[in-house]
């Protein structure tokens, strides 16, 4: 298992440092992979954890069916 870092330590290693609230929202949205683990009140991240900014969120039906909506022309 990889070494676990606390939220502040992990944030300092990132190319763009974010505020505490922004990181908590990113955790809840699932934008950090692999997802951090919460021990009591502390969030612990693996060293290799990265922030993934998704440009387009897909609907549940698209994820289930693997289809996209047809656009009108």
C-alpha positions as CSV (number, residue, x, y, z in Angstrom):
1,X,0.0,0.0,0.0
2,X,1.2,3.5,-0.8
3,X,2.1,6.1,1.8
4,X,-0.9,8.1,2.9
5,X,-0.7,11.9,3.0
6,X,-3.0,14.3,5.0
7,X,-5.0,16.7,3.0
8,X,-2.7,19.7,3.5
9,X,0.4,17.7,2.6
10,X,-1.3,16.3,-0.6
11,X,-2.5,19.8,-1.6
12,X,1.1,21.2,-1.3
13,X,2.3,18.6,-3.8
14,X,-0.3,19.5,-6.4
15,X,0.6,21.9,-9.3
16,X,-2.4,24.1,-8.4
17,X,-3.1,24.5,-4.8
18,X,-6.8,24.7,-3.9
19,X,-8.6,25.9,-0.8
20,X,-9.8,23.4,1.8
21,X,-13.5,23.8,0.9
22,X,-12.8,23.2,-2.8
23,X,-11.0,20.0,-2.1
24,X,-13.8,18.7,0.1
25,X,-16.3,19.4,-2.7
26,X,-14.0,17.6,-5.2
27,X,-13.9,14.6,-2.9
28,X,-17.7,14.4,-2.6
29,X,-18.1,14.8,-6.4
30,X,-15.5,12.0,-7.0
31,X,-13.1,14.2,-8.9
32,X,-10.0,12.8,-7.0
33,X,-8.7,9.3,-8.0
34,X,-8.0,7.1,-6.2
35,X,-10.6,8.4,-3.7
36,X,-9.2,9.5,-0.3
37,X,-10.1,7.7,2.9
38,X,-11.5,9.5,5.9
39,X,-10.0,8.5,9.3
40,X,-12.0,10.3,12.0
41,X,-11.9,14.0,11.0
42,X,-8.8,13.7,8.7
43,X,-8.8,12.9,5.0
44,X,-5.9,10.7,3.9
45,X,-4.7,10.6,0.2
46,X,-2.5,8.2,-1.6
47,X,0.7,9.8,-2.9
48,X,-0.4,9.1,-6.5
49,X,-3.9,10.6,-6.1
50,X,-4.7,13.1,-8.7
51,X,-7.5,15.7,-9.3
52,X,-9.5,14.9,-12.5
53,X,-11.5,17.7,-13.9
54,X,-14.3,16.2,-15.9
55,X,-15.4,18.6,-18.7
56,X,-18.8,17.0,-19.2
57,X,-20.8,15.0,-16.8
58,X,-22.9,12.3,-18.4
59,X,-26.4,11.4,-17.4
60,X,-27.2,8.1,-15.7
61,X,-28.9,6.7,-18.8
62,X,-25.9,7.5,-20.9
63,X,-23.6,5.6,-18.5
64,X,-26.0,2.6,-18.3
65,X,-26.7,2.4,-22.1
66,X,-23.4,3.8,-23.4
67,X,-25.4,6.0,-25.7
68,X,-25.5,9.7,-26.2
69,X,-28.6,11.8,-27.0
70,X,-29.2,12.4,-30.7
71,X,-28.9,16.1,-31.6
72,X,-31.4,17.8,-33.7
73,X,-30.4,19.2,-37.1
